[in-house]
Amino acid sequence: NNIVQMYATIDADELKVRTGMLYKKGKRGLVFGRANWKPRFFVLTSKALRYYASATGSLKGVVDLTACGPHDIQAMPQDCPKTGTSSASIWRIAIQTPTRRFFLAAQTSHDMDAWVHDLVEVATHGLGCRVEEVEHDITVRRRHAMR
């Protein structure tokens, strides 16, 4: 069963925090230099963000969040505005890891806020930083994006 296989990839000491569909921006293509947005099913745990082809699909990748701090999570990043005709919404999230910058898109502002809040909580675990500072930054960026 694919669902059993999906959760078998999660370590026993990890807590499942949130699951749901988001769009993920792929790596830049070799031919035209454009990256595609693809719908993915995400599972956020206390250590990582795993993404799958679908809710019952195969594991596509893992974003290790153990080296991330709360300021590595951004809502409405300025380096990823909505362009083109992609199905991905304007409600963007950026995750900066030591090796790569990931971009996600939620369907609504409410979904974006919930994912960002939980990502910040995971990134903050043990770092002693305040979630309120990041939530204030989200509000400022949203106001700027709506202008």
C-alpha positions in Angstrom: 0.0 0.0 0.0 1.4 3.4 -1.0 0.2 5.2 2.1 2.0 2.6 4.3 5.1 3.1 2.2 4.8 6.9 2.5 4.7 6.9 6.3 7.4 4.2 6.4 9.8 6.9 5.2 9.2 9.0 8.3 11.5 8.3 11.3 9.8 7.1 14.5 11.1 10.1 16.4 9.4 12.6 14.0 6.0 14.0 14.6 3.7 14.7 11.7 2.8 18.4 11.8 0.8 19.1 8.6 -0.1 17.5 5.3 -1.6 18.9 2.1 -1.3 19.9 -1.5 1.0 22.7 -2.6 2.7 23.7 -5.9 6.4 23.2 -5.9 8.7 25.1 -8.3 11.1 22.7 -10.0 14.8 23.3 -10.8 15.5 25.4 -13.9 15.2 23.4 -17.1 18.3 22.8 -19.2 16.8 23.8 -22.6 14.8 27.0 -21.9 16.0 27.9 -18.4 12.4 27.9 -17.0 11.2 26.0 -14.0 7.8 24.3 -13.9 5.3 24.5 -11.1 4.0 21.1 -10.2 1.3 20.1 -7.7 2.8 17.9 -4.9 1.5 16.4 -1.7 3.5 17.6 1.3 4.1 16.0 4.7 5.7 18.4 7.2 7.3 16.6 10.2 9.2 17.9 13.1 12.5 17.5 11.1 11.7 17.6 7.4 9.3 18.5 4.6 8.7 15.5 2.4 6.9 15.8 -1.0 5.2 13.2 -3.0 3.8 12.9 -6.6 0.3 12.7 -5.0 -1.3 11.8 -1.7 -0.8 8.1 -2.6 2.2 8.6 -4.9 5.9 8.0 -4.7 8.3 10.1 -2.6 9.8 12.8 -4.8 12.1 14.5 -2.3 12.9 15.6 1.2 13.8 19.1 2.5 15.8 18.7 5.6 14.7 21.5 8.0 17.1 20.7 10.8 19.7 23.2 9.5 17.1 25.9 8.9 16.2 28.8 11.2 12.9 30.7 11.3 14.3 33.4 9.0 15.0 30.8 6.4 11.2 30.6 5.9 9.6 33.5 3.9 6.1 34.3 2.9 5.6 36.2 -0.4 9.4 36.2 -1.3 10.3 39.1 -3.6 12.5 36.8 -5.7 9.5 34.6 -6.8 6.7 36.8 -8.1 3.7 35.4 -10.0 4.5 35.4 -13.7 3.1 33.5 -16.7 0.1 31.3 -16.8 1.0 28.7 -14.2 -1.7 27.2 -12.0 0.4 28.2 -9.0 -1.1 31.1 -7.0 0.5 34.3 -5.8 0.6 32.9 -2.3 4.3 31.9 -2.3 6.6 30.4 0.3 10.4 30.2 0.2 12.6 27.8 2.2 16.3 28.5 2.2 18.4 25.4 3.0 22.2 25.4 3.1 22.2 23.9 -0.4 19.1 25.2 -2.2 16.2 27.6 -2.2 12.8 26.0 -2.5 9.7 27.8 -3.7 6.1 26.6 -2.9 2.7 28.1 -3.6 -0.4 27.6 -1.6 -4.0 28.0 -3.0 -5.1 30.7 -0.6 -3.5 33.3 1.8 -5.0 31.3 4.7 -3.2 28.1 3.6 0.0 30.0 3.1 -0.2 31.5 6.6 -0.8 28.1 8.1 2.1 26.4 6.3 4.4 29.3 7.1 3.4 29.2 10.7 4.1 25.5 11.0 7.3 25.7 9.0 8.6 28.4 11.3 7.6 26.4 14.3 9.6 23.4 13.0 12.6 25.7 12.1 12.4 27.4 15.5 12.4 24.2 17.5 15.4 24.5 19.8 16.6 27.8 18.4 14.8 30.2 20.8 13.6 32.6 18.1 10.2 34.2 18.2 7.5 33.3 15.8 5.9 36.7 16.2 8.8 38.4 14.4 8.3 36.2 11.4 4.5 36.7 11.5 5.0 40.5 11.4 7.3 40.1 8.4 4.5 38.1 6.6 2.0 40.9 7.2 4.4 43.5 5.8 5.2 41.4 2.7 1.5 40.7 2.1 0.7 44.4 2.2 3.5 45.1 -0.2 2.4 42.4 -2.7 -1.2 43.6 -2.7 -0.2 47.1 -3.9 
